[in-house]
C-alpha cells in the first residue's frame, strides 16, 4: 500500500514538474502549433467515450492522421505535412485496439500505428471478437466489451492483427520481440504473485531463466523471487541467478495451496524470511550475450511482423522509452529508420529535419489541447488524468 501511495504521489508531481521545466510543446499551455510540425501522440488501452471524443476533436478541426511512413517523409524533409497533421501511435498491441480503436478510427476515417510485441502475441483461431459497433447495435453489452483487457483478450491475437493490417486502419511496427525486462542485480525486490501473471502487469515481470529457456510471467512458478531489473534494451548486463535460490519460496507457496497462499495476511513476511536465509549466487552475462539478445529482440521482431502482415517493418518504439548505446547501434544495423521514445531531452516536439532515431511523443491526454474550436483547458485535462490514476490506485 505504501509503495503504491509513493508511486502515485510521484506521478502527480511529474506533470507540474515537467510543465515548469518546459518539457511539453507550447500548444499544451495554450500556445501555437508551428506549421509543418506533426505532434506524435501515444495511446495504450482505449476507453470508448474518451477515444471517440479525441477523434471527434481532430475531425472537427481539420486534422489529418499520418502513417509512420508518411511521418518519416516529413521528418527527413522528403515531403511536407498537411497544414494540420498528427501521428497516433499505440503501444503494446492491446486488445481494445480491435474492440474500440478499429471501429472508431474507421468511422472517423483515420489511421494509427501499432507498436506490436510479436513474441507475446497469441493465436486465437475462430470467429473474430465483437467490437464497439456490436455494442451500438445491441448485439453485445458494453460491460462485456470493456472487460476484454482484464482477461485472455488483454492483447491482440494474430488473427486480429492480420485483419487490421488488411483493413489499412492500422500499420504494425516493432516494439521489440518480447518487451523484456531482465535481472540486473542480486537484490530481491518482490515475488511472483497471481496478479503479476495477468494482462499488462505480466510485461513488468523480468524474464526467468529455467534450464536455458526464458519464461514469461504466465509460466513462472508462483512465489519466485524477483530481483532488481531493467529493460533488456538498457545498457545493462543481465544477472543470471542460480535456480536453487528460488526453490524455498516456490515450494512454500506450492505446499500452501498456490494462489491460496497469497490470500494470507502474512504471505510477504514468510517469503521475505525465506529469501533472507538464501545467498543469491549467480553470474553476469558477458557483453557478447547482451548484443546477441538485442539482435534477436530487434531483428526477429521485424521478421515476424513482416511475415504476418505482408509489409515492411522499419519503425521501432523502445519499451519503457529506454535504450542504451548498444541497443541503438544494433537497431540501426537491423534496418530501423526511426525510433520512437516518450519525452526526449531537449526536444518537446520533433520537427522536420529532427533526429529520426529520437522521435518525441506526448501522452494522449494532451491531444485536445491542440489549436482548434472547443480546445480544452489544461486544468480540465489534468483533472481527468489524475482522476483516472486515482481510480487505478491499489
N, C-alpha and C positions, 0 to 999 in steps of 0.2 A: 504493500500500500504506500509506504513512504517513498520508495523509488518511483512509483507512478506519479505521486504528487510533485516530486522534484522534476521529473521529465516534463510534466505539463506546465510547471512554472517556467522552465527553460523555454518551452515552445511559446508561451505567452509573451516572453520578453524578446524573442527573436525578431518579430516584425518591427516593434518600435525601435529596436537597436539598428536594424538594417535601414529603416527609414532615416534615422539620424545620420547614418554613415553614407547615405545616398547610394544604396546598393540596388535600388529599384529604378526602372526607367522613369523619365519625367511624367509620362502620362498617368502613372499611378497616383500622383499627387495633384492631378488636375492640369498638367502641362500638355504640350502637343506631342504628336507622333510625327517625327520627321518624314517627309515624303520619300518613298522608296524604301523605308525601313520596314522590316517584317518581324513583328513580335512572334516568338515561339512559346506556346503555352503547353504545360504538361498536365495531363489528367491521369488518374489511376482508376478507382472504381467510379461508376457513374450512377447518379441518382436521377430519376426521370424528370421531375419538375425542374430541378436546378439546371440540368444539362440542356433541357429544351429552352429554358429562359435565356441561357447564354447564346444558343444558336439563333434564337429569335432576335436577340440584340444585334448580333452580327448581320443577320439578313436585313433587318430594318434600317441599318446604317450603311449598307452597301459594301460590306467586307466580303472578300473572296478568300477561300481556303486553297492553299497550295499543296502539291505533293512534295515529298522530300526531294525529288529530282528537280522540280521547278524551283524550289527554295535554293538548292545548290547552285543553279544557274544564276540566280540573283546574287548569291553570296560571292561567287567568283567573277561577278560583273560580266557574265556572258549574256545576260538578258535583264530586262527591267521588270520590277514587280508592278502589278496593278496599283492604282492610287491607294487603295485600301486592301491590304492583304495580310493574312495571318497563317501561321502553320500550327495545326492542332496535333499534338503528339500524345500517345497513350502508352504508358509503361506497363510491362509485365504480361500483357495479353489476358486481362481479367475477364471473367465470364459475362459481366454486364456490357462488354463491348458488343456481344451478339444480341443480348436481350434488350438493351437500351440504346447503345450507340448506333448500331446499324439502322434500325427503323427511323430514328430521329435525324441522323445525318442524311439519309436518303430522302426524307420528307423535305428537308431544307436545301437539298441539292448541294451538299457539302461533302468534304472528304477529310480523312485523317491518316496519320502514320502510326502504326503499332510497332513498338519495340518488343519483340517476342523472345521468349526463353524456350527454345525448341527442345532442350534436354529435359524440360519439365512439362512439356505439352503432352497430354494423354490422347488416346484414341477412344472414341465412344461411338461405335457403329450404330446405325439405326436412324430413325427419323430425327431431323434437326429440332432442337428445342423451341419452345414458343418465344415470341418477342413482345415488346410493348404494344405492337399492333394488335396482338391477340387479346391483350387486356382491354384495349379501347373497344374492341368488337365483342367483348363479353365471353370469350372462349376460355380465358384463364383469369384467376384472381390476381389482383395487384400484390397482395402479401406473398403469394406463392412465387411470383417473379422476382420480387425484391429480395427474397431469401436465397436466391440462387448462389450467391458467393459465400454463403455460410456452410455449404455442403460440398458434394463432389464436383459441382459445377463452378468452383471458385475460379478456375482458369478455362480459357477456350480449349476445345478439343480440336484435333487436326481436321476433322470433318467440317467444323465451323470455320476454321482458318481458310481452308480451301474454298469454301463457298463465299466467304467475304472477299478473298483475293479475286475471285472471278467477277464479283459484283463491281469492282472498281471503287467501292466506297472507302476501303482501307488498303493501304500499302504496308506490307510487312517487312520490317528491317530487324536488325540484331540488337539484342540486349545481353549478349554473350550466350554461351551454350547452356549454362546451368545457374547463372546469377549466384555464384557460390561465395560463401564465407569459409575461411579456414582458421584453425587454431594457430595462434602466433606466440603464445607464452604459456609456460606451465603454471597457470593460475586459474583455479576454478571460479567461475562466475555464476553458475546456475546448474540446473538439471533438466533433462528432457521430460516434459510433462505431457499429458494428453492434449492440452490446448495447443502446444507447440507443434503438433503433428498436422494441424488443420489450416487450410487456406493460406493466406499470405504470410501468417506467422511462421509457417514452415520454412520460408525462404530466409528467415533470420537465424535459422539453426545451422551452425557450421557443419561441413562435411565430416563424417565419422569414418575413419579407416577401419575396415574389417577384412583381414586377410588379403590386403592389397586391393580391395574394392571399396570405393567411396559410397557410403549410404546417405540417402536423403532422410529427412526427419521421419517420414512415414515408416521407414524400415528400421530406425534406430530403437533399440530396446529402451523401454521406459526407465527412468532413473539414471540414465547415462550422464555422467558429469560433463558439463560443457565448459571449455576453457576460454580464456580471453581470445577474441577472434577479430579479424578484419576482412574486408572484401578480398577475394582472390586477385583482383586487379590492382590492389595497392602494392607499393614497393616494400613487400614484406616476405619473409621466408616462413614457410609452413612448419609448425611444430607437430611432429607425429608422436603422440604419447603411446607408451606400451599398453596394449589392450587389457592386460591384467589389472591395471589401475581401476578400470571401470567395474570389475566383477562384483565387488562387495555391494555397491549401490544397486546394480541391476538385479542381483539375487535377492536383496532385501525387498525390493519393490515387487518382484515376481512372487515371492513367498507370501506377501501380504495382500495378494489379490490383484496385482496390476493396477488398473485405473482406480480401484477402490482405495489403494494406498494414499492417493492424493486427495481423498476426502477427509483424511485425518488432520486434525489441527496441528499436530506436531511433526508432519512429514518433513518439513525443511530441516528442523533441528536434527532429526535422525540421519538424514543424508549428509548434512554438514559434519556431523560427528564421525561418520564413516570415512569421508574423504580426508578429514584431519589426521587420520591414522595411516594414510597411504602416501608414500612418497610418489611424486609424479616423474617417473623415468621416461625418457624418450630422446628424440634427436630432431634437429632442424634439417630440413631439406637443403641440398646444395642449390646454388643459383641455376644450374642447368635443368634441374627438375622444375623449378618455377617457370622458366622460359618454355619448357615443353608443355606444361599445363596451360599456360596462357595461349600458346599457339592452338592448342586443342579448343579452348574456350572461344577463340576468335574465328579461326578458320572453319572448324566443324559447324559452328552456328550458321555461318554464311551458307555452307554447302547444304545443310539440312533444310533451311528455309527455302532456298532456291529449288531444291528437288520437289518440295511440297507445293510451292506456289507457281513455279514455272517462270519466274522473273528474277533478274539480277538483284543481289543484295549488296549494297555498297555504303550503307549508312549505319552507324553504331551509336548506342547510348550506353554510357558507363553505369553499371549498377551502383546504387547509392551515390552516384556522381563522383566516384573515386577511381583514380588511375595513377599509376606510377610511371616513371620514365621507361621501364622495360615494357609495360603493357602498351604504352602509347607508340613505342617504336614497332612492336610486333603488329599492332593494329594497322599501321601504315603499310607494313610489309605484306599483311594479309589482304590488302586491297581496299580498305575502307577510305572513302573520300571525305567523310565527315565524322565527327564525334560530338555527340550532344551531352551537355552537362546540366547542372542546375544553375546556381549562381557562379559566375566566373569572375575572379578578382580583377578589378579594373574595367570590367565590361558589364554594363547593365542591360544592353541590348546589342547583339552582334550586328554590325552594319554591313552593307555591301562592301566587299573588299576586306572584311574581317577574317579571322582565322577559322577555316572550316573544321579544324581539329579541336576547337574550343568554343562550341556554339552555346551561348547562354539561353536559358529557358526561365520562364516565370510561371508561378502556380496558376491554376485555373481560376482561383478566386478573383484575380485581378482583371479578368477579361472584360467585365462590364465597366471598367474604368477607362477603356479606350474612348477616344473622342467620338461623340455621336449624340443623337437625340435620346433622352432618357438615361444619360450617363449616371452611374451610381456614385454615391459619396463613399470616400474611403472608410469613414466611420461605419457605414452600413455593411461594407464588405468585411471589415474586421470583426464586427459583431457576429455576422453569420459564421465566419471562420472559427472564432473562439467558442461559439455555441456548439458547433459541430464537434470540436475537440472535447468539450466538457461532457457531451453525451457519450463519448467513447471511453471516458476515464474509467480505469479499473476500480 
